[in-house]
Amino acid sequence: MFEFHQDKRKYFEINIANVEKYILPFIEEKIAINPGMRVLEIGCGEGGVLKAFLDRGMVGVGVELDEVRLKDARNWLATEIEEGKVKFISKNIYDTDVVKDLGGRFDIIVLKDVIEHIYDQPKLMAYMQSFLNEKGVIFFGFPPWQMPLGGHQQILKNKWLSKLPYYHLLPMPIYKKILKMAKENVQEMVEIKETGISIEQFEKITKETGYEVINKKHYLINPIYQYKFGWKPKEQFRLVKNMKWVRNFFTTCVYYLITKK
């Protein structure tokens, strides 16, 4: 596995820096971020992404199914919790009550590297409308499924498979066989393969569930790679960006900001 997947604290710090330098400015191109605004992160993990919003004076709620990851979040954000700036909930988002559990609607909802792990993505997109304030927005950051490491193979233990591009696009029986031979977690990787999402699928779901896109950026080199590998971020070339389907294979990350129509 890559070093940053072994060191949770390092990954926590990487996420803070990435949000401060790239995600917050992306959101602020369309809306002002002011102290006291409410932010919800779905799939918040250890809380690094959410921390950057709290540092701007926002009040946050993090929802995460994996209680183990929230132990670190509650430890590393203990001061913010004590001051009432954030709370964490270990629960399925569909089982949460926006008032009782979450404290009301939100100005910003964040899904960073999450939508590509969700089954029935249209259901979630439609459901989130009830969580938004009238002029609220939702931020998405995700890797298109067809990109070189779109199968999240970087989380694998096998040195070679963790860095091998595109083999996640092989037919399922072949893909499973490769994972079994390497003694990897087949179920986890198959679930990722089943829920992977393309740029076209995302834009189609956005439109069909009653949203409009107000900002978007496609990256040839994902901004977070600056912290992981020392690679300078680079937006996708305009020509490639406009080539539907083809662009998925060469775009490592996309940012979208959407709001209710």
GUROVEX-150456 format. One line per field, with one value per residue (C-alpha): residue number from 1; residue in one letter; x negated, y, z. Coordinates in Angstrom, 3 decimals, m for minus. Layout:
BEGIN
num = [NUM; ...]
residuo = [A; ...]
xx = [X; ...]
yy = [Y; ...]
zz = [Z; ...]
end
This chain:
BEGIN
num = [1; 2; 3; 4; 5; 6; 7; 8; 9; 10; 11; 12; 13; 14; 15; 16; 17; 18; 19; 20; 21; 22; 23; 24; 25; 26; 27; 28; 29; 30; 31; 32; 33; 34; 35; 36; 37; 38; 39; 40; 41; 42; 43; 44; 45; 46; 47; 48; 49; 50; 51; 52; 53; 54; 55; 56; 57; 58; 59; 60; 61; 62; 63; 64; 65; 66; 67; 68; 69; 70; 71; 72; 73; 74; 75; 76; 77; 78; 79; 80; 81; 82; 83; 84; 85; 86; 87; 88; 89; 90; 91; 92; 93; 94; 95; 96; 97; 98; 99; 100; 101; 102; 103; 104; 105; 106; 107; 108; 109; 110; 111; 112; 113; 114; 115; 116; 117; 118; 119; 120; 121; 122; 123; 124; 125; 126; 127; 128; 129; 130; 131; 132; 133; 134; 135; 136; 137; 138; 139; 140; 141; 142; 143; 144; 145; 146; 147; 148; 149; 150; 151; 152; 153; 154; 155; 156; 157; 158; 159; 160; 161; 162; 163; 164; 165; 166; 167; 168; 169; 170; 171; 172; 173; 174; 175; 176; 177; 178; 179; 180; 181; 182; 183; 184; 185; 186; 187; 188; 189; 190; 191; 192; 193; 194; 195; 196; 197; 198; 199; 200; 201; 202; 203; 204; 205; 206; 207; 208; 209; 210; 211; 212; 213; 214; 215; 216; 217; 218; 219; 220; 221; 222; 223; 224; 225; 226; 227; 228; 229; 230; 231; 232; 233; 234; 235; 236; 237; 238; 239; 240; 241; 242; 243; 244; 245; 246; 247; 248; 249; 250; 251; 252; 253; 254; 255; 256; 257; 258; 259; 260; 261]
residuo = [M; F; E; F; H; Q; D; K; R; K; Y; F; E; I; N; I; A; N; V; E; K; Y; I; L; P; F; I; E; E; K; I; A; I; N; P; G; M; R; V; L; E; I; G; C; G; E; G; G; V; L; K; A; F; L; D; R; G; M; V; G; V; G; V; E; L; D; E; V; R; L; K; D; A; R; N; W; L; A; T; E; I; E; E; G; K; V; K; F; I; S; K; N; I; Y; D; T; D; V; V; K; D; L; G; G; R; F; D; I; I; V; L; K; D; V; I; E; H; I; Y; D; Q; P; K; L; M; A; Y; M; Q; S; F; L; N; E; K; G; V; I; F; F; G; F; P; P; W; Q; M; P; L; G; G; H; Q; Q; I; L; K; N; K; W; L; S; K; L; P; Y; Y; H; L; L; P; M; P; I; Y; K; K; I; L; K; M; A; K; E; N; V; Q; E; M; V; E; I; K; E; T; G; I; S; I; E; Q; F; E; K; I; T; K; E; T; G; Y; E; V; I; N; K; K; H; Y; L; I; N; P; I; Y; Q; Y; K; F; G; W; K; P; K; E; Q; F; R; L; V; K; N; M; K; W; V; R; N; F; F; T; T; C; V; Y; Y; L; I; T; K; K]
xx = [0.000; m1.070; m2.438; 0.466; 2.948; 0.903; 0.589; 4.074; 2.807; 0.794; 3.828; 5.883; 3.390; 3.260; 7.029; 6.981; 4.341; 6.081; 9.424; 7.849; 5.927; 8.284; 11.783; 12.692; 11.554; 13.535; 16.701; 16.035; 16.022; 19.826; 20.843; 19.410; 18.324; 19.096; 18.673; 21.757; 22.765; 23.598; 21.737; 22.508; 19.982; 21.312; 18.642; 16.413; 13.877; 11.353; 12.616; 9.745; 11.967; 14.460; 11.695; 10.821; 14.418; 14.466; 11.296; 13.251; 15.791; 18.440; 20.417; 20.185; 21.729; 19.905; 21.765; 19.739; 20.774; 17.396; 17.303; 13.593; 12.710; 14.748; 12.579; 9.722; 12.026; 13.246; 9.697; 8.150; 11.095; 11.737; 11.385; 13.866; 16.336; 16.015; 16.590; 19.734; 18.298; 18.794; 20.406; 19.988; 22.660; 22.075; 25.203; 26.532; 27.416; 30.852; 31.591; 30.842; 33.456; 32.347; 33.677; 33.278; 29.937; 28.342; 29.712; 31.374; 30.607; 27.237; 25.653; 23.046; 22.998; 19.693; 19.069; 15.337; 14.394; 17.741; 20.289; 18.281; 18.864; 22.648; 25.188; 28.285; 26.684; 29.905; 31.628; 28.962; 28.896; 32.667; 32.660; 30.109; 32.473; 34.279; 30.996; 30.274; 31.192; 32.951; 29.685; 27.581; 24.997; 23.458; 19.786; 18.640; 15.080; 14.536; 12.391; 14.169; 14.367; 12.384; 9.359; 6.044; 6.605; 10.400; 10.765; 9.029; 6.356; 3.955; 5.495; 4.340; 1.495; m0.105; m2.961; m2.402; 1.390; 1.604; m0.142; 1.071; 3.452; 6.681; 6.961; 10.072; 11.819; 11.390; 14.511; 15.628; 14.650; 11.092; 10.864; 12.000; 9.503; 6.612; 7.640; 8.079; 4.653; 3.151; 5.126; 6.773; 10.194; 12.263; 15.617; 14.399; 12.886; 15.892; 18.204; 16.091; 16.270; 20.050; 20.553; 17.936; 19.355; 18.430; 18.644; 21.595; 23.470; 22.964; 24.187; 27.204; 28.179; 27.691; 30.151; 32.695; 32.812; 33.592; 30.199; 28.180; 24.395; 23.086; 19.368; 17.105; 13.439; 11.858; 8.265; 5.673; 3.658; 5.685; 4.786; 4.318; 1.503; m0.583; m0.648; m0.752; m3.332; m4.689; m2.959; m1.826; 1.982; 3.135; 6.605; 7.724; 7.055; 10.136; 10.116; 10.115; 12.629; 15.124; 14.669; 17.469; 16.612; 13.012; 12.292; 13.022; 9.891; 7.570; 9.224; 8.044; 10.477; 13.519; 14.996; 18.694; 20.820; 24.560; 27.705; 31.434; 33.113]
yy = [0.000; 3.590; 5.301; 7.720; 4.838; 3.340; 6.572; 7.809; 10.945; 11.894; 11.363; 13.499; 16.359; 15.873; 16.243; 19.473; 20.989; 19.834; 21.323; 24.627; 25.071; 23.615; 22.671; 25.764; 28.135; 26.036; 26.423; 30.113; 30.746; 30.522; 31.130; 32.995; 30.893; 32.716; 31.874; 30.208; 28.458; 24.761; 21.990; 18.277; 15.719; 12.315; 9.644; 11.887; 9.237; 10.675; 14.236; 15.843; 17.311; 18.622; 20.181; 22.651; 23.927; 24.239; 26.321; 28.811; 29.247; 26.861; 24.485; 20.880; 17.434; 14.327; 11.123; 7.921; 4.250; 3.006; 3.679; 2.767; 5.734; 8.051; 7.169; 9.029; 11.884; 12.360; 12.228; 14.631; 17.059; 16.818; 20.583; 21.377; 18.870; 20.381; 23.865; 22.713; 23.297; 19.740; 16.432; 12.992; 10.369; 6.713; 5.939; 5.170; 8.514; 7.169; 6.504; 10.043; 12.655; 16.063; 17.822; 15.256; 13.805; 16.542; 19.701; 21.150; 21.835; 22.734; 25.416; 23.005; 19.219; 17.542; 14.148; 13.752; 10.373; 8.945; 8.896; 6.221; 3.859; 4.316; 1.843; 3.454; 6.861; 8.474; 7.581; 9.348; 12.399; 12.812; 12.192; 14.934; 17.631; 17.443; 18.249; 21.488; 25.051; 27.012; 28.200; 25.321; 23.539; 20.071; 19.511; 16.294; 15.206; 11.772; 9.792; 8.709; 4.916; 4.407; 6.442; 4.544; 3.834; 4.152; 0.758; 2.114; m0.549; 1.708; 0.326; m3.214; m4.866; m6.368; m4.074; m4.538; m4.647; m1.492; 0.461; m1.353; 0.866; m0.016; m3.735; m2.936; m2.531; m6.226; m8.455; m9.323; m13.036; m12.196; m9.341; m11.591; m14.278; m11.800; m10.581; m14.117; m15.155; m12.161; m13.028; m9.604; m8.625; m9.636; m8.497; m4.980; m4.501; m5.985; m3.583; m0.674; m2.049; m2.335; 1.262; 3.092; 6.138; 7.984; 11.706; 11.133; 9.035; 11.668; 14.534; 12.493; 11.654; 15.286; 16.458; 13.701; 14.279; 17.998; 19.706; 21.987; 22.168; 25.624; 24.839; 22.025; 21.250; 18.201; 17.343; 15.489; 15.355; 15.267; 18.143; 15.735; 14.026; 17.081; 15.898; 12.193; 12.034; 15.552; 15.896; 19.372; 19.551; 20.130; 20.745; 18.567; 19.786; 21.429; 19.077; 15.976; 17.487; 17.840; 14.269; 12.387; 8.895; 9.183; 11.815; 9.308; 7.312; 10.304; 12.352; 11.422; 13.610; 15.833; 18.552; 19.456; 21.993; 21.539; 23.151; 22.552; 23.893]
zz = [0.000; m0.518; 2.591; 2.967; 3.231; 6.085; 8.067; 8.949; 10.656; 7.586; 5.374; 7.773; 7.353; 3.563; 3.338; 5.341; 3.068; m0.116; 0.920; 1.962; m1.276; m3.874; m2.703; m0.687; m3.491; m5.982; m3.891; m3.311; m7.035; m6.761; m3.132; m0.152; 2.815; 6.036; 9.745; 11.177; 7.971; 8.393; 6.584; 6.395; 5.218; 4.213; 4.560; 6.665; 7.713; 10.151; 9.598; 7.683; 4.974; 7.507; 9.631; 6.867; 6.815; 10.612; 10.456; 8.347; 11.141; 9.876; 12.091; 10.951; 11.161; 9.969; 9.137; 8.798; 8.794; 10.043; 13.777; 13.878; 11.671; 13.892; 16.888; 15.250; 14.207; 17.762; 19.069; 16.558; 16.690; 20.430; 20.918; 18.146; 19.589; 23.067; 21.643; 19.833; 16.365; 15.147; 15.968; 14.455; 13.861; 13.070; 11.072; 7.618; 6.044; 5.094; 8.771; 9.917; 10.729; 9.477; 12.603; 15.401; 14.322; 12.237; 13.847; 10.739; 7.089; 5.622; 3.475; 2.103; 1.798; 0.968; m0.627; m1.220; m2.730; m1.635; m4.479; m6.323; m3.368; m3.184; m4.495; m6.081; m6.558; m7.889; m4.612; m2.555; m4.814; m4.589; m0.836; m0.170; m1.432; 1.923; 3.709; 1.837; 2.692; m0.052; m1.607; m0.394; m2.532; m2.719; m3.497; m5.136; m5.754; m7.273; m9.715; m12.914; m12.904; m16.101; m15.000; m14.449; m10.731; m10.767; m9.105; m5.983; m6.449; m4.514; m1.301; m2.101; m0.195; m3.286; m4.363; m8.103; m8.221; m6.104; m8.873; m11.991; m14.023; m15.812; m14.948; m12.891; m16.266; m17.077; m17.107; m13.584; m13.641; m14.704; m12.214; m9.357; m10.323; m10.234; m6.798; m5.448; m6.707; m4.891; m1.736; m1.638; m0.273; m3.296; m1.893; m1.141; m4.582; m6.378; m4.542; m5.790; m9.332; m9.070; m7.916; m10.016; m11.766; m14.968; m15.668; m17.995; m15.440; m12.755; m14.949; m16.052; m12.459; m11.428; m14.070; m13.455; m9.688; m9.939; m9.670; m11.861; m12.120; m11.152; m11.238; m12.405; m12.949; m14.522; m13.637; m15.638; m12.402; m9.199; m6.814; m3.932; m5.854; m4.983; m1.388; m2.106; m4.879; m5.346; m8.734; m9.744; m10.262; m13.809; m15.180; m18.038; m21.578; m23.077; m26.068; m23.865; m21.443; m24.298; m25.562; m23.828; m22.535; m23.746; m21.083; m18.313; m19.151; m18.762; m16.006; m12.520; m10.599; m11.109; m8.904; m9.173; m7.337; m7.718; m6.350; m6.517; m9.644]
end
